Amino acid sequence: MKPKYETHDNQLFMMLEKPERIDEWLVIGYPVVDGSAEWALYQMMQGESISIIGQPNRAINLQGDKLHDSEKGAYWNGKSPLDFLSYARKTGWQLYRPEPELH
């Protein structure tokens, strides 16, 4: 299961669903900070590749329900999108834009 994101007043929120009663759901969310692990996961869910600041040529992206790491040429520690939030660095993420190689 992937997390749910919503935008309210131009602010991205990660939504948490918590049952209040069997027949009713109380929806709670919190703002997502640019560059955070939650922001990075949202970007991957939108089809973007991300990288960690300081490693601009290492791309991580979502392929189906698995995370692919270009540095290893394989899936990212076999982790799912939800695992990413537990294991990834909490901040320092950016969209993947490879730097040109200097010859």
Secondary structure, DSSP 8 states (H G I E B T S, - for coil): ---EEEEETTEEEEEEEEEEETTEEEEEEEE--TTSHHHHHHHHHTT--EEETT-TT--EEEETTEEEETTTTEESTT--HHHHHHHS-SS-EEE--------
